[in-house]
Amino acid sequence: MNSQSFRQLLVGNRYGAISRHRIMAQTTRRCWLTFEEGRQNEPCLWRMTQEYPNVMFDIRQASVQKDIGIMAVLFTGEEQEIQAALDFLVSQEVKVDPVEGGSLVAG
């Protein structure tokens, strides 16, 4: 983005209208997602993307078995949106835990 575009983003375009684009503070959250009792067979992450399309996720590690699924996931977006998306997953009976120590893989 050049300086002219950035200035228009902040103060409006030549017609005085404010741009539809916003400057968003992007953040990341690392979480362990645990799917139990058949939830590993449900499209919980897909449903989350339908409700919160501005939250991106990156599955960094996963293990899905017959009775349980565990994923290490990196979420990116606005903090409020990420929190709402995680709350949505909890409402879908997905256990959400923060990754400790700043690494997705402990050890």
Buried (B, 14 or more C-beta within 10 A) or exposed (E): EEEEEEEBBEEEEEEEEEEEEEEEEEEEBBBBBBBEEEBBEBEBBEEBBEEBEEBBBEEBEEEEEEEEBBBBBBBBBBEEBBBBBBEBBEEBEBBBEEBEEEEBEEE
